[in-house]
Amino acid sequence: MAINLDSAAINIALIREQARKDLCDALDSRRGKKALVLDPKLSGPLSLIAEISLLKEHGVENLYYLENEPIETDCRTIIYLV
């Protein structure tokens, strides 16, 4: 069952929108195609603020999880979220 937080003491929607804006601003601060590397633990929280389509709109070409192996990408810009 989903919990409705519309009348919560803290405005969750406002926090989500600000986090989405901050993420988009960070992605837009770098031109061109980007590879996004994230800690696997951030996958769930990231999905609460941004869909894959939004990331692609802001230049993310590839999404990788942080691992102990080299990243193979054609993207000149690699952004890490850890």
Buried (B, 14 or more C-beta within 10 A) or exposed (E): EEEEEEEEEEEEEEEEEEBBEEBBEEBEEBEEBBBBBBEEEEEEEBEEBBEEEBBEEBBBBBBBEBEEEEBEBEBEBBBEBE
